């Protein structure tokens, strides 16, 4: 078993093209001994967003704090603390902070083999 506190993990700027004012903390991944999945904590500053993108793997997202929306081909969906989102493989998506404070969400993804 491995115990990790988010405050002990340094935030990294998400530098992908199309991202703005967003950081990620890799809470649990291979260095902590995870064989299959990674857990990441994203923080979006007011007005911040992830890039609009798609990829070959699913991921699960849980909104921890703040107000946000997820953009998809069907349009935006409002999100708040306690909401969970399943993003399927090859589904276009983007997370945007729509509130006046930070928006934080957990994102779980499969690790490459």
Wavefront OBJ file of the C-alpha trace (Angstrom):
o trace
v 0.000 0.000 0.000
v 1.181 3.512 -0.756
v -0.226 6.651 0.907
v 0.146 9.965 -0.916
v -1.069 13.431 0.140
v -1.753 15.871 -2.702
v 0.139 18.667 -0.945
v 3.316 16.565 -1.159
v 3.119 16.267 -4.963
v 4.427 19.202 -6.969
v 1.976 20.646 -9.501
v 3.165 20.642 -13.106
v 1.960 23.145 -15.668
v -0.018 21.518 -18.471
v 1.928 22.848 -21.445
v -0.018 21.147 -24.244
v -1.109 23.468 -27.031
v -4.613 24.738 -26.266
v -4.293 24.481 -22.466
v -4.431 27.624 -20.315
v -3.935 28.151 -16.578
v -4.069 24.460 -15.657
v -1.799 22.300 -13.510
v -1.685 18.557 -12.840
v -0.407 16.550 -9.887
v 0.334 12.893 -10.656
v -0.881 11.477 -7.333
v -0.544 7.774 -8.101
v 1.234 6.250 -11.078
v 4.051 3.812 -11.804
v 6.564 5.468 -9.403
v 4.126 4.746 -6.545
v 3.743 1.136 -7.701
v 0.480 1.370 -9.671
v 0.515 -1.352 -12.340
v -2.555 -0.405 -14.363
v -4.070 3.052 -13.652
v -2.923 6.563 -12.788
v -4.759 9.084 -10.621
v -4.157 12.747 -11.373
v -5.440 15.941 -9.730
v -6.033 18.840 -12.121
v -6.500 22.438 -11.003
v -7.893 25.049 -13.363
v -7.545 28.720 -12.431
v -10.556 30.945 -13.149
v -10.917 30.990 -16.938
v -8.471 28.087 -17.284
v -9.066 25.059 -19.488
v -7.565 21.848 -20.790
v -6.977 21.523 -24.540
v -9.849 20.389 -26.754
v -8.622 16.893 -27.644
v -9.322 13.205 -28.044
v -7.286 10.052 -27.481
v -7.525 6.267 -27.688
v -8.190 5.594 -23.983
v -11.082 6.188 -21.635
v -10.814 8.195 -18.470
v -12.969 8.873 -15.478
v -13.235 12.329 -13.926
v -14.584 13.373 -10.526
v -15.151 17.068 -9.750
v -13.704 17.820 -6.308
v -14.173 21.578 -6.107
v -15.493 24.544 -8.074
v -17.655 25.155 -11.119
v -16.731 23.821 -14.535
v -18.069 22.539 -17.797
v -17.040 19.738 -20.073
v -17.162 20.431 -23.784
v -17.999 17.644 -26.218
v -19.326 17.314 -29.747
v -22.818 17.582 -28.219
v -21.948 20.928 -26.594
v -21.145 21.985 -23.012
v -22.389 20.267 -19.855
v -22.216 22.054 -16.486
v -20.242 20.389 -13.694
v -19.962 20.989 -9.944
v -18.368 19.263 -6.959
v -19.637 15.704 -6.694
v -20.232 15.198 -10.426
v -18.508 12.323 -12.258
v -17.808 12.067 -15.997
v -16.890 9.109 -18.197
v -14.947 10.156 -21.295
v -14.914 7.298 -23.797
v -12.043 6.539 -26.205
v -11.888 8.919 -29.189
v -14.478 11.258 -27.616
v -13.588 14.929 -28.198
v -13.530 16.764 -24.840
v -12.281 19.775 -22.909
v -12.714 20.898 -19.294
v -13.221 24.615 -18.568
v -13.391 26.496 -15.281
v -16.580 28.583 -15.324
v -16.398 29.833 -11.724
v -14.624 32.606 -9.860
v -12.400 30.245 -7.850
v -10.249 27.239 -8.637
v -11.850 24.169 -10.202
v -10.279 20.850 -9.185
v -10.928 17.390 -10.543
v -9.516 13.899 -10.240
v -8.816 12.110 -13.495
v -8.049 8.406 -13.719
v -6.427 6.957 -16.832
v -4.985 3.581 -17.841
v -1.213 3.382 -17.940
v 0.452 2.223 -21.150
v 1.727 -1.339 -21.007
l 1 2 3 4 5 6 7 8 9 10 11 12 13 14 15 16 17 18 19 20 21 22 23 24 25 26 27 28 29 30 31 32 33 34 35 36 37 38 39 40 41 42 43 44 45 46 47 48 49 50 51 52 53 54 55 56 57 58 59 60 61 62 63 64 65 66 67 68 69 70 71 72 73 74 75 76 77 78 79 80 81 82 83 84 85 86 87 88 89 90 91 92 93 94 95 96 97 98 99 100 101 102 103 104 105 106 107 108 109 110 111 112 113
